[in-house]
């Protein structure tokens, strides 16, 4: 499967001069699938059908749908209401006779009268219109998916490069950590030996108790488990990227877990080189997390 970005834009048009339908789809990041429509009121009944069609193709993202029917079969006409005009003229003549004066009603005055003009929406066969809308919508949705997949391939290359750097940094810490731990144990034993050589200090101190303390201190600085979990997360990451099907949320969760392990390593280690590497490691993981939040 191909990784898909949640970002994309596409448009499609079907029809001729009599009836043309233009559909535009624009999608951005969103935790879930959120669809909003902009289209004429007479197309609102088709909204639910369009939603179902899109849900069958896209799982996540905020998608703006614009549907624009055009053509000679659609539009608005303004017609003269002849009945209203005749009524106004007759009443005007009667008023003039009652008043004993001639009061001609000019065309300019007549058109200002209420209800002289009637708005009439042009209509088209509902089945013909719906067919054109669904056809344009289907073509546009396919184009949007192609764009999201193209963006996804670029995202995949980027996050794989970042993941390779993460693996390199984890291995660097893995090589350095045992050396640091052994060095800390050695210095601690040397210090204890010095103290034990002092008769007053050594009195009442058991060797076993000291060894347990050394082991406890060593355990506090041991990052083996964290490194093992990081390796496991990286392996899982590679599997998910290869699978590519609706992996955005799972990849984001993995990045959170890897950041947590990195923070623990940083807190445990007192070695400056490891600390610097951890800072770099966290930076690379954050880069990946920013990218995966745009994956469907």
C-alpha positions in Angstrom: 0.0 0.0 0.0 1.1 3.6 -0.6 1.3 6.1 2.2 -1.0 9.0 1.6 -0.7 12.6 2.7 -3.8 14.3 4.0 -2.9 17.4 2.0 -4.1 17.9 -1.6 -6.1 19.7 -4.2 -8.0 18.5 -7.3 -10.7 19.7 -9.7 -12.7 18.0 -12.4 -15.3 19.1 -14.9 -17.9 17.2 -16.9 -20.6 18.4 -19.3 -21.0 20.9 -22.2 -22.5 24.3 -22.7 -26.0 23.1 -21.8 -24.9 21.8 -18.4 -21.4 21.7 -16.9 -20.5 20.7 -13.4 -17.2 21.7 -11.8 -16.1 20.0 -8.6 -13.2 21.1 -6.5 -11.7 19.2 -3.5 -9.2 20.6 -1.1 -7.9 18.6 1.9 -5.7 19.4 4.9 -4.7 17.7 8.1 -7.4 16.5 10.6 -7.5 13.8 13.2 -10.6 12.4 11.6 -12.6 12.7 8.3 -14.4 16.1 8.3 -16.2 17.0 5.1 -17.8 20.4 4.4 -19.7 21.5 1.3 -20.2 24.6 -0.7 -22.8 24.2 -3.4 -26.3 25.6 -4.5 -29.2 24.9 -2.2 -30.9 22.7 -4.7 -28.0 20.2 -4.5 -28.3 19.8 -0.7 -30.3 16.6 -1.1 -27.2 15.0 -2.8 -24.9 15.9 0.1 -25.3 12.6 2.0 -24.7 10.6 -1.2 -21.5 12.6 -1.9 -20.3 12.1 1.7 -20.7 8.3 1.4 -18.8 8.3 -1.9 -15.9 10.2 -0.3 -15.8 8.1 2.8 -15.3 5.0 0.7 -12.1 6.6 -0.7 -10.6 8.7 2.1 -10.3 7.9 5.8 -8.8 11.1 7.4 -8.5 14.8 6.6 -10.6 18.0 6.5 -12.0 18.1 3.0 -13.7 21.1 1.5 -16.0 20.2 -1.4 -17.2 22.9 -3.9 -19.8 21.9 -6.5 -20.5 24.5 -9.2 -23.2 23.6 -11.8 -23.2 26.0 -14.8 -24.7 26.3 -18.3 -27.8 27.4 -20.2 -30.0 24.9 -18.5 -29.3 26.5 -15.1 -29.5 30.1 -13.8 -32.1 32.7 -13.0 -34.7 34.5 -15.2 -36.5 37.7 -14.3 -39.9 37.8 -16.1 -42.4 40.6 -16.2 -45.6 39.8 -14.3 -48.2 40.9 -17.0 -51.2 40.3 -14.7 -49.7 42.6 -12.0 -48.9 45.3 -14.6 -52.5 45.2 -16.0 -53.9 45.5 -12.5 -51.7 48.5 -11.7 -52.6 50.3 -15.0 -56.4 49.7 -14.5 -56.2 51.0 -10.9 -54.2 54.0 -12.0 -56.8 54.9 -14.7 -59.7 54.6 -12.2 -57.8 56.9 -9.8 -57.4 59.5 -12.5 -61.1 59.4 -13.4 -62.1 59.9 -9.8 -59.8 62.8 -9.4 -60.8 64.3 -12.8 -57.3 64.4 -14.1 -55.2 62.6 -16.6 -52.3 60.7 -14.9 -50.3 58.7 -17.4 -48.3 55.9 -15.8 -44.9 55.9 -17.4 -42.9 52.6 -17.9 -40.3 54.0 -15.6 -42.9 54.3 -12.8 -44.5 51.0 -13.6 -41.3 48.9 -13.2 -40.9 50.3 -9.6 -44.2 48.7 -8.5 -44.0 45.7 -6.3 -44.2 42.2 -7.9 -43.8 43.6 -11.5 -40.8 41.3 -12.0 -40.8 37.7 -11.0 -37.7 35.6 -10.3 -37.7 32.2 -11.9 -35.0 29.6 -11.4 -34.2 27.6 -14.5 -34.6 23.9 -13.8 -33.0 20.9 -15.2 -33.9 17.2 -15.0 -32.9 16.1 -11.4 -31.5 12.8 -12.6 -29.4 14.4 -15.3 -28.0 16.9 -12.9 -27.2 14.3 -10.2 -25.5 12.1 -12.8 -23.3 15.0 -13.9 -22.5 15.9 -10.3 -21.6 12.3 -9.3 -19.5 11.8 -12.4 -17.5 15.0 -11.8 -17.2 14.2 -8.1 -15.9 10.7 -8.7 -13.3 12.0 -11.2 -12.2 14.7 -8.8 -12.0 12.3 -5.8 -9.7 10.0 -7.9 -7.5 13.0 -8.8 -7.3 14.0 -5.1 -6.2 10.5 -4.1 -3.5 10.5 -6.7 -2.2 13.9 -5.4 -2.3 12.6 -1.8 -0.4 9.5 -2.8 2.2 11.6 -4.7 2.6 13.7 -1.6 2.7 10.5 0.5 5.7 9.2 -1.5 7.6 12.3 -0.9 6.7 12.1 2.8 7.9 8.5 2.9 11.3 9.3 1.5 11.7 12.1 4.0 10.7 10.1 7.1 12.8 7.1 6.0 15.9 9.4 5.8 15.1 10.8 9.3 14.5 7.2 10.6 17.9 6.2 9.3 19.5 9.0 11.2 17.6 8.0 14.3 18.9 4.5 14.0 22.5 5.7 13.6 22.2 7.9 16.7 20.7 5.0 18.8 23.6 2.8 17.8 26.0 5.6 18.8 24.4 5.7 22.2 24.4 1.9 22.4 28.2 1.8 21.8 28.9 4.6 24.2 26.7 3.6 27.1 28.5 0.4 28.3 31.8 2.3 28.3 30.3 5.1 30.4 28.7 2.6 32.8 31.9 0.6 33.3 33.9 3.8 33.8 31.4 5.0 36.5 31.6 1.6 38.3 35.4 1.6 38.2 35.6 5.1 39.6 33.1 4.2 42.3 35.0 1.1 43.3 38.3 3.0 43.5 36.7 5.6 45.7 35.2 3.0 48.0 38.6 1.2 48.2 40.1 4.4 49.3 37.5 4.8 51.9 37.8 1.2 53.1 41.6 1.7 53.6 40.7 4.2 56.2 40.2 2.0 59.3 37.8 4.4 61.0 35.7 4.7 57.9 35.8 1.0 57.1 34.7 0.0 60.6 31.2 -1.4 60.4 30.9 -1.2 56.6 30.1 -4.6 54.9 31.6 -5.4 51.5 28.3 -7.0 50.4 26.4 -3.8 51.2 28.9 -1.8 49.2 28.6 -4.1 46.2 24.8 -3.9 46.3 25.1 -0.1 46.4 27.4 -0.2 43.4 25.0 -2.4 41.5 22.1 -0.1 42.4 23.9 2.9 41.1 24.9 1.1 37.9 21.3 0.1 37.4 20.1 3.7 37.6 22.5 4.6 34.9 21.8 1.6 32.7 20.0 2.5 29.5 20.0 -0.9 27.9 16.2 -1.4 28.2 15.5 2.0 26.7 17.8 1.3 23.7 16.2 -2.1 23.2 12.7 -0.5 23.1 14.0 2.2 20.7 15.3 -0.6 18.4 11.9 -2.3 18.6 10.0 0.9 17.8 12.2 1.5 14.8 11.6 -2.0 13.5 7.8 -1.5 14.0 8.1 1.9 12.3 9.7 0.3 9.2 6.9 -2.3 9.0 4.2 0.4 9.2 5.8 2.6 6.6 6.1 -0.5 4.3 2.4 -1.3 4.9 1.3 2.3 4.3 -2.4 1.7 4.9 -3.9 4.3 7.3 -0.8 4.4 9.4 -0.7 8.0 10.4 -2.1 7.7 13.9 0.0 4.6 14.7 3.2 6.3 13.5 2.4 9.4 15.6 2.0 7.2 18.6 5.3 5.4 17.9 7.0 8.8 17.8 5.6 9.7 21.2 6.9 6.5 22.6 10.4 7.0 21.1 10.5 10.6 22.5 9.7 9.2 25.9 12.5 6.6 25.7 14.9 9.3 24.5 14.0 11.5 27.5 14.6 8.7 29.9 18.0 8.0 28.4 18.9 11.7 28.7 17.7 11.8 32.4 19.7 8.6 33.3 23.0 9.5 31.5 25.5 11.9 33.1 27.9 11.6 30.1 28.1 14.8 28.0 28.6 13.0 24.7 25.5 10.9 25.3 23.6 14.0 26.3 24.5 15.7 23.1 23.5 12.7 21.1 20.2 12.5 22.9 19.4 16.1 22.0 20.2 15.3 18.3 18.1 12.1 18.6 15.1 14.0 19.9 15.4 16.5 17.2 15.2 13.8 14.5 12.3 12.1 16.1 10.4 15.5 16.3 11.1 16.0 12.6 9.5 12.6 11.9 6.6 13.3 14.1 5.8 16.6 12.3 5.8 14.6 9.0 3.7 11.7 10.1 1.0 14.0 11.5 0.3 14.8 7.8 -0.1 11.1 6.9 -3.6 9.5 6.5 
